[in-house]
Amino acid sequence: MQLTQSEQAMLEGAYGRAVQKAMQILVALGTIYGAERMLPVTSVQVAGVSYDNLGDAGLQFLNEMADGGGRARVLTTLNPAGMDIENWQALGISPDFARQQERVIEAFARMGVMTTCTCTPYLVGNEPRFGEHIAWAESSAVCYANAVLGARTNREGGPSALAASLTGVTPYYGMHLDSSRKPDASVHVSAAIMENDEFGALGKAIGERLRSAGNSVPYITGIEHASPGNLKSFCASLATYGGLALFHMPGITPEAAYVRQPLGGIIISQADLEAAHRSICDASDEEVDFVSLGCPHLSIDEIARIAELLEGKKVTKEFWITTARPVKQIADRLGYTRIIESAGAKFAADTCCVVAPIKRRFRTMATDSAKACYYAYAKNGFKTVLKPFDQVVEEALR
Ligand code: F3S
């Protein structure tokens, strides 16, 4: 790779051990993917924050980077941690886990990373503009950034995202290039789609079809309206089931206006959508003992809706509402937290039902998120029920 003078100095250790290690990671990555040079980034989002995923080896790596003088050079935020940083006891997290999780957060804080632990950084001030080059790691956020915001990012791993933060650059390949962002498949949706769970099922139907055909950037027609909540759900599912990082949707995503729709393509019918939806659910309502909303993390208007539905009522099951700490603080101020907690539901800020250490603690989870269903089964051993947002809240009250 061709490095600038300062990048070469970083590689040779002139900026300290941590920056040298970071540049070594990026050069190795760029060499593997054939990048000719590095590219400055303006924003980073680091994943691999939960101690449940990192373990002691991951914590040691972070401490070494902090001790070695690593400091964030650009706006850098974190993916969800394994617990609510302020309220972990209420979620049944053990003190041993909490201490280790706090050490992880401290290591990031020492490096100047903003410890807003969320997979929706674009809702809390880390919101890149169209065409901006960034280095994000959380797959749902990567898809949202590329498709909905029109920013440009590969799906970084935890170490490569941190390396981008400490150096301010990333290898110039993949989603940063115009050529990789052109659609290579046409998809027409003839099914009626309105709710988050339906957008999640659509993400599964499209993701699996494209993955098996070897395509990676769909141009999707037939969707006339999609709310930010719908798009969060769709991006999360498309990334989970198809490994996709970008799609174009005319009238909805900004880059669709600059690319050409490929000829031919596939159709997703109502029957395809319903089959995908059925394949995600493997339990009945009667089996539900855990309810969770907020995958990806909730926006303030979604929390307002939960408060409206719960006001004056009592939940009968463990109900987690997962969101970013700053969004929870707005909910506190607006009175939504009081209504929700009076109903017996719990906020799980900074974390989520997938990265928290809750393996086998519950039998069956109800949610509106296809991504949450996938990991609830794969990581935590839960059965799942997928429903529209309002019906998930009703499920908690039944
Ligand atoms: Fe976010 Fe956790 Fe879902 S990180 S996208 S809420 S699995």
Boltz pocket constraint, residues with backbone or C-beta under 6 A from the ligand:
constraints:
  - pocket:
      binder: B
      contacts: [[A, 79], [A, 80], [A, 119], [A, 138], [A, 140], [A, 236], [A, 294], [A, 295], [A, 296], [A, 297], [A, 322], [A, 351], [A, 352], [A, 353], [A, 354], [A, 355], [A, 371], [A, 372], [A, 375]]
      max_distance: 6.0
